[in-house]
Amino acid sequence: MEGVKRREIFVRYDRCVGCRSCELACAVSHTASRDLFEAILRGEKSKKRIYVDQIDQIKAPAVCRHCEEAPCVAVCVTGAMQRREDGVNIVDLFRCIGCWMCALVCPFGAVSRGEGKAIKCDRECVDEQGIPACVRACHTGALVFKTVEEFEADRRREVVTSLK
């Protein structure tokens, strides 16, 4: 992926209201039907891969940042945690032994337990435009999907605008 600017999910914590729409959208997007009502009717259960935690009045979505030098990939003794060519870090469930080293070292708390195996964002939930389900579901703009450069530029504009 040399020369290609990857988009990442960024969190704007000040905009999160804790509605958990991102969690629901993520879970539904990982069902066979990818439809809430259809999944309910079929009895499909899927684990979310994003988690909204609240401490006092602060709501904080925790989602995998697909780190360049991912600690979860580095400590995985079986090689279950892998980095794809597109820069997305994934879990090979057939190789995962549930030792939880990945969860221990993740600085964002983005790895969780899924039926004895590690589970985390796999970006297998994107629409035709490549936007992840959690970002599409976030109506406050707390989750955005941009390149680092785009996100930095937006933040600079926000700072300058706030000075007016």
N, C-alpha and C positions, 0 to 999 in steps of 0.2 A: 504494500500500500504506500510505497514511496511517492511523495508528491501529492497524494490524495488527502484532502482535509476531512478527517472523520468528525462526524457529529456525535455529541455526547448528551446525556440527560443531565441537566443542571438543575439545582434546587434553589429557588428563591424563598428562603425560609419565612421572610416577612409577609409573604402572600398566602401561605398555607393556612387554611381554616380548619383543617382536621376532618374534612368530610369523608375521607377514605374512598372517594370515587376512583382514585388511581388503583387502590388495592383490588376493588371489585373488577374494574376493567382488565387488569392484569390476569386475575384468576380466570375470568370468562374467556379471554383471548387464548388461553392454554387448554380450552376444552375442544373436543372434536368439532362441535357445531359452531363455536365462536359466537354464540348467541345466548344471552342470559336465560330467556324463557325456555328455549330448546334444551339448554343444559339442565335446567331444573326438571323439565318433563322427562328427560332421559336418565336423571339421577347421576349426572356427571359431576365429579368433584375434582377440582383442580386447586393446587396451592398457588397462592399469590407469591410474587417475587419482589414486591416492594412493600414496605412496612411503614405505617405512620405511627410514630410514638409521640406522646405528649408528656412533658415535664412542666408542671405549673401551667403557665399560659403559652408556652412555646410548643408548637407542633413541628415535627421534623420528619419528613419522608426519608427513609433509608433505602437507597437503591444502589446496585453495583455501579461503580464508576469505570469499570473495565480498565483498570490501571495499566499503564505501559509496562511497569516493572511490578506486576501483580504479586503481592505476598502470598496469596492463596495458591497461585500456580507454583511458586517457588518451593513451598513447604509440602506440597502434595506428594506423598510417598509412592503412590501407585500411578501417578500421571493422569489421574482422572480430571484434575483441573488443567485445562489447556487453553492456549490462546490461538484462536483461529487467524487465518491470514487477513481477515478484515478487521482485526484488532479486538474482537469480542472474546471475552474470557467465558468459557463454558465448562460444564461438568459432564463427563462421560459417566452416566449412571451405572454402566456395566463394570466400570473399573473402580468406582467409589466404594470404599469399605466402611464409611461412616465413622472415621476416626476423629473428625471435627477439627483437625489442625487448621483447615482453611477458615473456619468460623472464628477460631482463636486469634488468628493474625489479621483478619480483615479490619482495617481501620474505620470502616463505615458501618459495620454491623449488618452487612448485606447478604450474608450466607446464613441460611436457616436449615432446619431439619425437615426433610420430606420423606416419610416412610423409611427411616433408617439411612437415608442418603442425603448428601448436601444438595441444597436447592438454592438457586440464585438467578438473577436476571440473565436471560439467554438471548434477548432481542428477537425471539421467534414470534413476536406479537405485533409486527409492524404492518401498516396498511399499504395501499398502492403507492403512496408518496414516501414510504419508508419511515413514517412517524410511529413510535411505540404507542401501544394502547394506553398506558398510564399518562402520557403527555396529552393525547387526544382527550382523555377524560377530565383533565384538570381545567376547570372553568375559571380559576382565579389567576392562572399564569404562574403558579408556584413551580411547576415543572415545565422546562423548555428543552427543546432538542435542537442544539446548534453546534457549530464549530467553536473551539475555544476562542478564536479570534472574534467571531460574531458576539459571543457572550461578553467578552472583555469590552468590546465597543459599546454594547448596550449598557453595561455597568458604568462606563465613563460618561455616556450621555445622561444617564440618570443622576450621576453626581453633579454634573454641570447644571442640569435642569433644576436640581434642588437648591442651587446657589442663587437662583433668580429671586 
